[in-house]
Amino acid sequence: MRIAVAGGTGRIGALVVERLLARGDEVVLLTRSEGVDLVTGEGLDERMPGVEALIDVTNPPISDIASAERTFTAITENLIAAEMKAGVRHHVALSIAALRHVKGNPHYYGKRAQEKAVRAGAMPYTIVPATQFHDFPAMIAGWQVIDGVAHVPPLLVQPIAPADVADVLVDVVAGEPQGMHRDVAGPRTEDAVDMARRTRAARGEHGPLLATWRGAALGLEFAGEVLLPAADALIAPTTFEEWLAAEAV
Ligand SMILES: NC(=O)c1ccc[n+]([C@@H]2O[C@H](COP(=O)([O-])OP(=O)(O)OC[C@H]3O[C@@H](n4cnc5c(N)ncnc54)[C@H](OP(=O)(O)O)[C@@H]3O)[C@@H](O)[C@H]2O)c1
């Protein structure tokens, strides 16, 4: 099958592309580095002839709630318009589990706008909501470093291996459009501060790390069990320990 991957050079995108190629699919990359700006639509239509399905794993730069909503909406509307012209049959979007429970964070506003645009569009779709990735806590430890101390909010998460997310996306895109897919999550709940410490240690990064909500990039709206997946979630196999041993470095 000829499948377009919007954001196919990113963290999840590269894993998706690897799997599609291994399965024998033909891949069309839609990224700025490949000459396609999905916010403006520049370069998009030329890439679409023959595309049968599309996976959107973009993560555009945003600065605030308004820019997040504008950017994710523009990308989705441009993709859907190009898909309609090209006769694509299935639009798959990667989203975030528990999205509707978290207010206040610009990225989450952007992702809600993305979901809204997908639902409002004319393309048959599947939205796949995944929990935080196993490398997410170490990533947020790099967002707020004050006087050499990384500030990490004590999130309760049920994280998933990026490779497991990619497996689900390539399965889903080959099937029929499902509308809203059930949450996709890893097998265990984890403490994000512990995950960040252990990931940094595995990478040889031994700087101080403070568990705090104060000044943290993700505020108190992320506290409690708000990020945990729904009870009927599809549970992916790879634990944080297994990912840490195999892939963290
Ligand atoms: N991290 C998590 O824990 C988590 C959990 C659940 C869901 N997600 C979702 O996963 C998605 C992918 O995240 P990621 O970490 O894999 O992203 P990433 O590594 O930052 O990659 C982003 C991709 O988007 C492309 N892109 C950005 N702006 C673009 C534009 N204007 N036009 C075309 N392409 C553009 C980038 O390529 P260029 O720079 O070349 O354009 C790149 O290929 C996000 O939407 C996020 O919400 C993440």
The ligand as an ORCA input file, in Angstrom:
! r2SCAN-3c Opt
* xyz 0 1
  N       5.745     12.181     23.710
  C       4.702     11.558     24.212
  O       4.757     11.048     25.341
  C       3.417     11.437     23.403
  C       2.336     10.697     23.899
  C       1.160     10.563     23.122
  C       1.083     11.184     21.880
  N       2.140     11.930     21.433
  C       2.017     12.582     20.111
  O       2.958     12.040     19.223
  C       3.094     12.949     18.132
  C       4.481     12.833     17.551
  O       5.432     13.171     18.536
  P       7.003     12.949     18.294
  O       7.665     13.102     19.608
  O       7.224     11.713     17.483
  O       7.347     14.235     17.388
  P       8.785     14.764     16.921
  O       9.853     13.756     17.151
  O       8.960     16.156     17.456
  O       8.586     14.853     15.311
  C       7.760     15.829     14.755
  C       7.608     15.589     13.252
  O       6.701     16.582     12.746
  C       7.276     17.187     11.589
  N       6.758     18.549     11.475
  C       6.746     19.534     12.412
  N       6.199     20.655     11.910
  C       5.847     20.369     10.613
  C       5.239     21.117      9.569
  N       4.883     22.410      9.718
  N       5.038     20.508      8.369
  C       5.416     19.208      8.181
  N       5.989     18.445      9.142
  C       6.199     19.032     10.338
  C       8.789     17.123     11.865
  O       9.563     17.192     10.670
  P      10.211     18.594     10.175
  O      10.785     19.270     11.381
  O      11.205     18.203      9.137
  O       9.067     19.361      9.588
  C       8.908     15.727     12.477
  O       8.965     14.732     11.466
  C       2.700     14.329     18.685
  O       1.591     14.837     17.984
  C       2.337     14.071     20.149
  O       1.206     14.786     20.588
  C       3.290     12.070     22.144
*
